[in-house]
């Protein structure tokens, strides 16, 4: 697959930056629309989540890190809300379970087994990570309150 210069620039920019401003997203969007490559933007931003910095209010896309941590280079880091974290993780488990189902070559029974295997492993892992994430978020908020 051959990428345009804009697509390559976008991929590199997203990989290298923790935060992408709304102006930069709009600029890339306009350039990609002119090249009839509009779907590239959502693919390039798959590791980011749109939001707003709680400290300065800067809106844009922030790179998703372990346990839902987001970072703004100018202000520091924070964790997304529990609801957003849970939705994103459930969506990832469902996407993987459907992918396992579609990727199985052994027929219907193997597809069903693959789906339930991913679900039965993924959901408990999410449940186990919720307290870990709550503690990390709490510790970060205490550290910010002290400074």
C-alpha positions, 0 to 999 in steps of 0.5 A: 500500500502506497501512502501519500506524504500527508498520510506518512506525516500524520502517522509520524506526528501521531506516533511522536506526540502525546497531545495533538491540538484541535487545530492540528487535527483540523489541518490534517483532516482538510489535507486528507479530504483534499487527497480523498483519504479522510479515513486515515485520520481515525486510523492514525488517532486510534492510540489517542482519545479526544478530550480536554486537559483538566489543568489548562483546558486545552482540547485535542487528542491525548495518547492513551497510556496504561490504565487510561493515563493521559499526558499533556506536555505542558501540564502533566498527566491524569487518568480518564474517568472510570466510565470512559476507561471501562467502555474503552476496555470493554470495546477492546475485548469485544473487538478482540473476541470478534476478531478471534471468531472471524480469524478461526479456521476450524469452523463454527465450534472453534469460532464460538470457543474463541469468542468465549475464551477471549471474553472469559479472560478479558472481562475478569482482567478488566475487573481486576485492573479497576482497583489498581487504576483507582489507586493510581488515580488517587495517588496522583491526585494526592501528589498534585494536592501536595504541590 
